[in-house]
């Protein structure tokens, strides 16, 4: 036997033809044993309700696997209406409804004998009354049990009549309860949501000094109410879209009618309505699914947890997307200057805001290029350094046995490791990780001669600059591409960095977000109203962003301070 045969027999597996397996794949099992399964299927024919409560009950029990499902409640009772009694059924999910509302405003009015449900059958309902030529004309409507239940017996603000099983199941899964009555081929979808949810808290990632201290939560309706409190106008439109064949996650498309560009709005709706996925669990997933492709993987959409920031972009003519279950809003489109801006910029005087904007712009270049420039200077271009500084660098590296590229990569990866560890560890010991990493490990590495002190300063300045980037996704993008410029600086010096920066800028200028150039305001070199990175004084911020082509170009009068 050859060596090849020995290794082949040890590490390869040849199935035995006599071996049999008595199991089916999940999709095969669904189609074989459960032919009526609609899991993950789109375009299924709607199944209408039956007039028999027993048939409807059996159908819903099979849908919800009641024999093994522990939190699906089927509550049978007798309903009193106009002196007659009907068999009725309430279906809800335990833990997602408010039991007090259920007992007080649904079960009690329907089950107990009261003035509302004791009228005799001879009584009709007056629906309108008019007086013409001293003659009173009355229009009456004969007794109708569904309308009688929804308009008289159930004192609940949100009740809807539905006629298909799909609508019933959708309401139950959302936290509502379904009321089915014998002899009726319709049901009632009643809102009784009562599941626990997080309250409105301070923003944790986008901290400002002068702005509001409220952030989005995981409930989409709470988030829409926060936006409406800022945009106090009836033209604010919030459209619902369900995404996910299984989860049917509720998403909200928010825009101001009369401001938002119709082409932009149509493109957002088109992309969201053409997603063939089984589940959507967060705004981050949706952001990846509707973003334009980019060669640099630059963020194309803005993600924010601040309602005031979302409202500001809404009033600029942009479109906001909310995802149920996610405390972040997606703003479309996003351009380069948006990722270097903070909500606090508009709350301060123009001089202070522009100063901080300039600091962030410098921080972006430091994050991207400083380590690469350092390795290029020390490896190829020592002549540009002052003699004293050059001697100091050489003296600090005299006891370091490793090449500079290895030294720099060790420090950079160590810094990223400390940053990631600080995010993952429990919050009480989070600062400890930074102290241990920055002080103890850094000092020990210098004392052991593994790295030079000057390189620690360079890495520390780079890391500090990365924290000055307001948008986390854009800061992450700069941190990743920093390693590319490190290798270019090590291989070719300034020439490699210049070529890399040239290609990087070409690719960035080629990127678009919903048809808008990513570098608008910088390239192409044309002046677009309201699109400057630096802010003019508050009284001169007359125009909305010109690249949006919003329906209303100006957002304040040419002379806004008319009191002067």
C-alpha positions as CSV (number, residue, x, y, z in Angstrom):
1,X,0.0,0.0,0.0
2,X,1.4,3.4,-1.0
3,X,1.6,6.4,1.3
4,X,-1.2,8.1,-0.7
5,X,-3.5,5.2,0.0
6,X,-2.6,5.2,3.7
7,X,-3.5,8.9,4.0
8,X,-6.6,8.4,1.9
9,X,-7.9,5.7,4.1
10,X,-7.2,7.7,7.2
11,X,-8.7,11.1,6.2
12,X,-11.3,10.4,3.6
13,X,-14.7,8.9,4.0
14,X,-16.4,6.5,1.5
15,X,-20.1,5.9,2.3
16,X,-21.2,2.4,2.5
17,X,-23.9,1.6,-0.1
18,X,-25.7,-0.7,2.5
19,X,-26.1,2.2,4.9
20,X,-29.7,3.6,5.0
21,X,-31.0,6.7,6.7
22,X,-34.5,7.0,7.9
23,X,-35.0,10.7,8.0
24,X,-36.2,13.5,5.7
25,X,-35.0,17.1,5.2
26,X,-37.2,19.8,6.8
27,X,-38.4,21.1,3.5
28,X,-39.3,17.6,2.3
29,X,-41.1,16.9,5.6
30,X,-43.1,20.1,5.3
31,X,-44.3,19.3,1.8
32,X,-44.9,15.6,2.5
33,X,-46.6,15.6,5.9
34,X,-47.9,19.1,6.0
35,X,-49.1,20.0,2.5
36,X,-50.9,23.1,3.7
37,X,-47.8,24.6,5.3
38,X,-47.3,28.3,4.3
39,X,-44.0,28.8,6.1
40,X,-41.8,31.1,4.0
41,X,-44.2,31.1,1.0
42,X,-45.4,34.2,-0.7
43,X,-48.5,34.7,-2.8
44,X,-50.6,32.0,-1.1
45,X,-54.3,32.1,-1.7
46,X,-56.2,33.7,1.2
47,X,-58.3,31.3,3.2
48,X,-61.7,32.8,4.2
49,X,-63.3,32.1,7.6
50,X,-66.2,29.7,7.9
51,X,-69.5,30.4,9.6
52,X,-69.0,27.4,12.0
53,X,-67.0,28.2,15.1
54,X,-66.0,24.6,15.5
55,X,-64.4,24.5,12.0
56,X,-62.6,27.8,12.6
57,X,-61.3,26.6,15.9
58,X,-59.9,23.3,14.6
59,X,-58.2,25.2,11.7
60,X,-56.5,27.6,14.0
61,X,-55.5,24.9,16.5
62,X,-53.7,23.1,13.7
63,X,-52.0,26.3,12.6
64,X,-50.7,27.1,16.0
65,X,-49.9,23.4,17.0
66,X,-52.0,23.8,20.1
67,X,-51.2,20.4,21.4
68,X,-47.5,21.3,21.9
69,X,-47.6,25.1,22.1
70,X,-47.8,26.4,25.6
71,X,-48.4,30.1,25.3
72,X,-51.3,30.2,22.8
73,X,-54.5,30.6,24.7
74,X,-58.0,29.6,23.3
75,X,-60.6,31.1,25.6
76,X,-64.2,29.8,25.0
77,X,-67.2,31.7,26.5
78,X,-70.8,32.6,25.9
79,X,-71.5,36.0,24.3
80,X,-74.8,37.9,25.1
81,X,-76.2,40.1,22.4
82,X,-79.8,41.4,22.2
83,X,-81.1,38.8,24.5
84,X,-79.5,35.9,22.6
85,X,-76.5,33.9,23.4
86,X,-73.7,32.8,21.0
87,X,-70.7,30.6,21.4
88,X,-67.5,32.7,21.1
89,X,-63.8,32.3,21.2
90,X,-60.9,34.5,22.1
91,X,-57.4,33.7,20.9
92,X,-54.3,35.4,22.1
93,X,-50.7,34.8,23.1
94,X,-49.9,34.8,26.8
95,X,-47.3,37.4,27.7
96,X,-48.1,39.7,24.8
97,X,-51.5,41.1,25.9
98,X,-52.7,43.3,28.7
99,X,-54.8,41.0,30.9
100,X,-56.6,43.9,32.6
101,X,-57.7,45.4,29.3
102,X,-58.8,41.9,28.2
103,X,-60.9,41.3,31.3
104,X,-62.4,44.7,31.7
105,X,-63.1,45.8,28.2
106,X,-63.7,42.6,26.2
107,X,-64.7,39.6,28.4
108,X,-66.8,41.6,30.9
109,X,-68.9,43.5,28.3
110,X,-69.5,40.4,26.2
111,X,-70.2,37.9,29.0
112,X,-72.0,39.9,31.7
113,X,-75.7,40.9,31.3
114,X,-75.8,44.7,31.0
115,X,-77.9,47.4,29.4
116,X,-76.1,47.2,26.1
117,X,-76.8,43.5,25.3
118,X,-80.3,43.1,26.7
119,X,-82.3,44.9,23.9
120,X,-85.0,42.8,22.3
121,X,-84.9,41.9,18.6
122,X,-87.7,44.3,17.6
123,X,-85.5,47.3,18.2
124,X,-83.6,48.9,15.3
125,X,-80.8,51.5,15.4
126,X,-81.3,55.1,14.3
127,X,-78.3,56.0,12.0
128,X,-79.4,59.5,10.9
129,X,-82.2,62.0,11.5
130,X,-83.0,65.0,9.3
131,X,-85.8,67.7,9.5
132,X,-87.2,69.0,6.2
133,X,-90.4,71.2,5.9
134,X,-91.2,70.5,9.5
135,X,-91.2,66.8,8.8
136,X,-88.8,64.6,10.7
137,X,-87.2,61.9,8.6
138,X,-85.4,59.1,10.3
139,X,-83.3,56.4,8.7
140,X,-82.9,53.2,10.6
141,X,-80.7,50.2,10.2
142,X,-81.8,46.7,10.9
143,X,-79.9,44.7,13.5
144,X,-76.5,43.5,12.4
145,X,-74.5,41.3,14.8
146,X,-70.9,42.2,13.6
147,X,-71.6,45.9,13.7
148,X,-73.4,45.6,17.0
149,X,-70.4,43.9,18.6
150,X,-67.8,46.3,17.3
151,X,-69.8,49.5,17.8
152,X,-71.8,48.8,21.0
153,X,-70.5,45.8,23.0
154,X,-66.7,46.1,22.9
155,X,-65.5,49.5,24.3
156,X,-62.1,49.3,22.7
157,X,-60.5,52.0,20.6
158,X,-58.8,49.7,18.0
159,X,-61.1,47.0,16.7
160,X,-61.1,45.7,13.1
161,X,-63.3,43.2,11.2
162,X,-61.3,40.7,9.3
163,X,-62.5,37.8,7.0
164,X,-59.4,35.6,6.4
165,X,-57.3,33.4,8.6
166,X,-54.2,35.1,7.5
167,X,-55.4,38.5,8.9
168,X,-56.3,36.8,12.2
169,X,-52.9,35.1,12.6
170,X,-51.1,38.3,11.7
171,X,-53.0,40.2,14.4
172,X,-52.4,37.5,17.0
173,X,-48.7,37.3,16.3
174,X,-48.5,41.1,16.7
175,X,-49.9,41.0,20.2
176,X,-53.7,41.5,19.5
177,X,-56.5,39.1,20.3
178,X,-58.9,37.6,17.8
179,X,-62.7,37.3,18.6
180,X,-64.6,34.6,16.7
181,X,-68.4,34.2,17.1
182,X,-70.4,31.2,16.0
183,X,-72.6,31.8,12.9
184,X,-70.3,34.6,11.7
185,X,-67.9,34.2,8.8
186,X,-65.9,37.3,10.0
187,X,-63.7,37.8,13.1
188,X,-62.6,40.8,15.2
189,X,-59.0,41.8,15.5
190,X,-58.8,43.8,18.8
191,X,-55.7,45.6,20.0
192,X,-54.8,44.6,23.5
193,X,-51.0,44.8,23.4
194,X,-49.3,44.7,26.8
195,X,-45.9,43.1,26.4
196,X,-43.0,44.6,28.3
197,X,-40.7,47.0,26.5
198,X,-37.9,49.4,27.3
199,X,-38.7,53.0,28.2
200,X,-37.2,56.0,26.5
201,X,-33.7,56.7,27.7
202,X,-30.7,58.8,26.9
203,X,-28.8,58.1,23.7
204,X,-25.8,55.9,24.5
205,X,-23.8,56.3,21.2
206,X,-24.7,59.8,20.0
207,X,-24.2,62.1,22.9
208,X,-24.7,65.8,22.5
209,X,-24.4,68.8,24.9
210,X,-27.3,71.1,23.9
211,X,-29.7,68.7,22.1
212,X,-32.6,66.6,23.4
213,X,-31.7,63.6,25.6
214,X,-34.2,61.1,24.1
215,X,-33.5,58.0,22.0
216,X,-35.4,55.6,19.9
217,X,-36.6,52.3,21.5
218,X,-37.5,48.9,20.1
219,X,-41.2,49.6,19.6
220,X,-41.9,51.1,16.2
221,X,-45.1,53.0,17.4
222,X,-43.1,54.7,20.2
223,X,-40.5,55.7,17.6
224,X,-43.1,57.1,15.2
225,X,-44.6,59.1,18.1
226,X,-41.2,60.5,19.0
227,X,-40.7,61.7,15.4
228,X,-44.2,63.2,15.3
229,X,-43.5,65.2,18.4
230,X,-40.6,66.9,16.5
231,X,-42.3,67.2,13.1
232,X,-45.6,68.7,14.3
233,X,-47.3,68.6,10.9
234,X,-50.1,66.7,9.2
235,X,-48.0,66.2,6.1
236,X,-45.7,63.8,7.9
237,X,-46.6,60.4,6.3
238,X,-45.6,57.0,7.8
239,X,-46.3,54.0,5.5
240,X,-46.1,50.4,6.8
241,X,-44.2,47.7,4.9
242,X,-43.9,44.1,6.1
243,X,-40.6,42.5,5.3
244,X,-39.7,38.8,5.7
245,X,-41.7,35.8,4.6
246,X,-41.6,34.3,8.1
247,X,-41.1,37.2,10.5
248,X,-43.2,39.8,8.6
249,X,-41.3,42.5,10.4
250,X,-43.2,45.8,10.4
251,X,-41.2,48.7,8.9
252,X,-42.2,52.3,8.6
253,X,-41.3,54.6,5.7
254,X,-41.4,58.2,7.0
255,X,-41.4,61.3,4.8
256,X,-42.9,64.8,4.6
257,X,-45.4,65.0,1.8
258,X,-44.6,68.1,-0.2
259,X,-40.9,68.0,0.6
260,X,-39.5,64.6,-0.2
261,X,-38.5,63.9,-3.8
262,X,-40.9,61.5,-5.4
263,X,-38.2,59.6,-7.3
264,X,-36.3,59.1,-4.1
265,X,-39.4,57.9,-2.3
266,X,-40.3,55.6,-5.2
267,X,-36.8,54.1,-5.1
268,X,-36.9,53.4,-1.4
269,X,-40.3,51.7,-1.7
270,X,-39.2,49.7,-4.7
271,X,-36.1,48.3,-2.9
272,X,-38.0,47.5,0.3
273,X,-40.9,45.8,-1.5
274,X,-38.5,43.6,-3.5
275,X,-36.7,41.8,-0.8
276,X,-37.1,38.0,-0.8
277,X,-35.9,37.1,2.6
278,X,-37.3,34.9,5.4
279,X,-36.5,37.2,8.3
280,X,-35.5,40.7,9.2
281,X,-34.5,41.3,12.8
282,X,-32.7,44.7,12.9
283,X,-32.2,47.9,11.0
284,X,-28.5,46.9,10.4
285,X,-29.7,44.0,8.3
286,X,-32.1,46.2,6.3
287,X,-29.3,48.8,5.7
288,X,-27.2,46.1,4.1
289,X,-30.1,44.9,1.9
290,X,-31.1,48.2,0.4
291,X,-27.7,49.9,0.1
292,X,-26.0,50.5,-3.2
293,X,-23.0,48.3,-3.9
294,X,-19.7,50.1,-3.1
295,X,-16.2,49.0,-4.0
296,X,-14.9,50.5,-0.8
297,X,-17.8,49.2,1.5
298,X,-18.4,52.8,2.6
299,X,-21.6,53.2,4.6
300,X,-24.3,54.4,2.2
301,X,-27.1,55.1,4.7
302,X,-27.0,57.0,8.0
303,X,-28.0,55.1,11.1
304,X,-29.1,57.1,14.2
305,X,-30.7,56.5,17.5
306,X,-31.7,60.2,17.9
307,X,-35.3,61.3,17.0
308,X,-34.2,65.0,16.7
309,X,-31.5,64.0,14.1
310,X,-34.1,61.9,12.1
311,X,-36.6,64.8,12.2
312,X,-33.9,67.2,11.0
313,X,-33.2,65.1,8.0
314,X,-36.9,64.6,7.4
315,X,-37.4,68.3,7.2
316,X,-34.5,68.5,4.8
317,X,-36.4,66.3,2.3
318,X,-35.0,62.8,3.1
319,X,-36.7,59.5,3.8
320,X,-36.5,57.8,7.1
321,X,-37.0,54.0,7.6
322,X,-37.9,52.5,11.0
323,X,-37.8,48.8,11.8
324,X,-39.9,47.3,14.6
325,X,-37.6,45.7,17.2
326,X,-34.6,48.0,16.4
327,X,-33.8,51.3,18.3
328,X,-32.2,52.8,15.2
329,X,-33.6,54.8,12.3
330,X,-32.1,54.6,8.7
331,X,-31.8,57.8,6.8
332,X,-31.6,57.8,3.0
333,X,-29.6,58.9,1.2
334,X,-26.2,59.4,3.0
335,X,-23.3,61.4,1.8
336,X,-19.7,61.8,3.0
337,X,-20.3,65.0,4.9
338,X,-23.2,63.4,6.9
339,X,-20.8,60.9,8.5
340,X,-18.5,63.6,9.8
341,X,-21.4,65.7,11.2
342,X,-22.9,65.7,14.7
343,X,-26.5,66.7,15.7
344,X,-24.9,69.2,18.1
345,X,-23.4,71.2,15.2
346,X,-26.7,72.9,14.5
347,X,-27.2,73.8,18.2
348,X,-24.0,75.9,18.4
349,X,-22.8,79.1,16.8
350,X,-21.4,78.6,13.3
351,X,-17.8,79.4,14.4
352,X,-17.8,76.7,17.1
353,X,-19.5,74.2,14.9
354,X,-17.1,74.7,12.0
355,X,-14.1,74.4,14.3
356,X,-15.3,71.0,15.5
357,X,-16.1,70.0,12.0
358,X,-12.5,70.9,11.0
359,X,-11.2,68.8,13.9
360,X,-13.3,65.8,12.7
361,X,-12.0,66.2,9.2
362,X,-8.4,66.2,10.4
363,X,-9.2,63.2,12.7
364,X,-10.5,61.3,9.6
365,X,-7.2,61.8,7.8
366,X,-5.2,60.9,10.9
367,X,-7.2,57.7,11.4
368,X,-6.7,56.7,7.8
369,X,-3.1,57.8,7.0
370,X,-1.0,58.5,10.1
371,X,0.5,55.0,10.7
372,X,1.2,54.6,7.0
373,X,2.9,58.0,6.8
374,X,5.0,57.1,9.9
375,X,6.2,53.9,8.4
376,X,6.9,55.6,5.0
377,X,8.9,58.3,6.6
378,X,11.0,56.0,8.8
379,X,11.6,53.5,6.0
380,X,12.1,55.7,2.9
381,X,12.1,59.4,3.6
382,X,14.2,60.0,6.7
383,X,15.6,63.2,5.1
384,X,12.4,65.2,5.8
385,X,12.8,64.7,9.5
386,X,14.7,67.2,11.7
387,X,18.1,65.7,12.7
388,X,17.3,65.7,16.4
389,X,14.0,63.9,15.8
390,X,15.6,61.4,13.6
391,X,18.2,60.6,16.2
392,X,15.5,60.3,18.8
393,X,13.6,57.8,16.7
394,X,16.7,55.8,16.0
395,X,17.7,55.8,19.7
396,X,14.2,54.6,20.7
397,X,14.4,51.7,18.2
398,X,17.9,50.7,19.1
399,X,16.8,47.9,21.4
400,X,13.9,46.7,19.3
401,X,14.8,43.5,17.5
402,X,11.7,43.4,15.1
403,X,11.2,45.2,11.8
404,X,9.1,48.3,12.0
405,X,6.2,46.7,10.1
406,X,5.9,43.9,12.6
407,X,6.1,46.4,15.5
408,X,3.4,48.6,14.0
409,X,1.0,45.7,13.3
410,X,1.4,44.3,16.8
411,X,0.5,47.6,18.3
412,X,-2.4,48.3,15.9
413,X,-3.9,44.8,16.4
414,X,-3.4,45.1,20.2
415,X,-5.2,48.4,20.2
416,X,-8.1,46.9,18.2
417,X,-8.2,44.0,20.6
418,X,-8.4,46.3,23.6
419,X,-11.2,48.3,21.9
420,X,-13.2,45.2,21.2
421,X,-12.6,43.7,24.6
422,X,-13.8,47.0,26.2
423,X,-17.1,46.7,24.3
424,X,-17.7,43.0,25.2
425,X,-16.8,42.9,28.8
426,X,-19.4,43.9,31.5
427,X,-19.6,47.6,32.0
428,X,-18.3,47.7,35.6
429,X,-14.9,46.3,34.4
430,X,-14.9,48.0,31.0
431,X,-12.6,50.9,32.1
432,X,-10.3,48.4,33.7
433,X,-9.5,46.9,30.3
434,X,-8.5,50.3,29.0
435,X,-6.3,51.0,31.9
436,X,-4.6,47.6,31.8
437,X,-4.1,47.8,28.1
438,X,-3.0,51.3,27.8
439,X,-0.8,51.6,30.9
440,X,0.4,48.2,32.0
441,X,0.8,46.5,28.6
442,X,2.2,49.5,26.9
443,X,4.8,50.3,29.6
444,X,5.7,46.6,29.8
445,X,6.1,46.4,26.0
446,X,8.4,49.4,26.0
447,X,10.5,48.1,28.9
448,X,10.9,44.7,27.3
449,X,12.1,46.3,24.1
450,X,9.3,44.9,22.0
451,X,8.0,48.3,20.7
452,X,9.4,51.8,20.6
453,X,7.9,54.7,22.7
454,X,7.4,56.9,19.6
455,X,5.4,54.2,17.9
456,X,3.1,53.9,20.9
457,X,2.5,57.7,20.6
458,X,1.6,57.3,16.9
459,X,-0.8,54.5,17.6
460,X,-2.4,56.3,20.5
461,X,-3.0,59.5,18.5
462,X,-4.5,57.4,15.7
463,X,-6.8,55.6,18.1
464,X,-7.9,58.8,19.7
465,X,-8.6,60.4,16.3
466,X,-10.8,57.4,15.4
467,X,-13.0,58.1,18.4
468,X,-13.7,61.6,17.1
469,X,-15.6,60.2,14.1
470,X,-19.3,60.7,15.0
471,X,-20.6,57.8,12.9
472,X,-19.5,54.4,14.1
473,X,-19.8,52.7,10.7
474,X,-17.6,55.3,8.9
475,X,-15.1,55.2,11.7
476,X,-14.9,51.4,11.3
477,X,-14.4,51.8,7.6
478,X,-11.4,54.1,8.1
479,X,-9.9,51.8,10.7
480,X,-10.0,48.8,8.3
481,X,-8.5,50.7,5.3
482,X,-5.8,52.1,7.6
483,X,-4.1,48.7,7.4
484,X,-4.0,48.9,3.6
485,X,-2.2,52.3,3.7
486,X,0.3,50.8,6.3
487,X,1.3,48.1,3.8
488,X,1.5,50.6,0.9
489,X,3.7,52.9,3.0
490,X,6.0,50.0,4.0
491,X,6.3,48.8,0.4
492,X,6.6,52.1,-1.6
493,X,6.7,55.0,0.8
494,X,5.0,58.2,-0.2
495,X,4.5,56.9,-3.7
496,X,2.5,53.9,-2.5
497,X,0.4,56.1,-0.2
498,X,-0.2,58.6,-3.0
499,X,-1.3,55.9,-5.5
500,X,-3.5,54.2,-2.8
501,X,-5.1,57.5,-1.9
502,X,-5.7,58.2,-5.6
503,X,-7.4,54.9,-6.2
504,X,-9.3,55.3,-2.9
505,X,-10.7,58.8,-3.9
506,X,-11.6,57.5,-7.4
507,X,-13.6,54.7,-5.9
508,X,-15.2,57.0,-3.3
509,X,-16.3,59.5,-6.0
510,X,-17.7,56.6,-8.0
511,X,-20.0,55.5,-5.1
512,X,-23.6,56.6,-5.0
513,X,-26.4,56.4,-2.4
514,X,-29.8,56.1,-4.0
515,X,-28.5,57.9,-7.1
516,X,-26.8,60.7,-5.2
517,X,-23.0,60.9,-5.5
518,X,-21.3,60.0,-2.2
519,X,-18.9,62.9,-2.4
520,X,-21.4,65.5,-3.3
521,X,-20.2,69.0,-2.4
522,X,-16.6,67.9,-3.0
523,X,-16.8,66.1,-6.3
524,X,-18.1,67.0,-8.8
525,X,-16.7,70.5,-8.3
526,X,-20.0,72.4,-8.6
527,X,-21.6,74.6,-6.0
528,X,-24.8,73.0,-4.8
529,X,-27.0,75.1,-2.5
530,X,-27.2,73.9,1.0
531,X,-24.7,71.1,0.5
532,X,-21.6,72.7,2.1
533,X,-19.7,70.7,4.7
534,X,-19.1,73.9,6.8
535,X,-22.2,75.6,8.2
536,X,-23.1,79.3,7.6
537,X,-24.7,81.3,10.4
538,X,-28.1,80.2,11.5
539,X,-29.9,83.1,9.8
540,X,-28.3,82.3,6.5
541,X,-29.2,78.6,6.3
542,X,-31.8,79.4,3.7
543,X,-31.7,76.4,1.4
544,X,-32.3,72.7,1.8
545,X,-29.7,70.3,0.4
546,X,-29.7,70.9,-3.3
547,X,-28.7,67.4,-4.3
548,X,-32.0,66.1,-3.0
549,X,-34.1,68.1,-5.4
550,X,-36.8,68.5,-2.8
551,X,-40.1,70.0,-3.8
552,X,-39.5,73.1,-1.6
553,X,-36.1,74.6,-2.1
554,X,-36.0,77.0,0.8
555,X,-36.6,76.3,4.5
556,X,-36.6,79.9,5.8
557,X,-37.0,83.4,4.5
558,X,-34.2,85.3,2.9
559,X,-34.4,87.6,5.9
560,X,-35.3,85.2,8.7
561,X,-34.6,87.6,11.6
562,X,-37.2,90.2,10.8
563,X,-37.0,91.7,14.2
564,X,-33.8,93.4,13.4
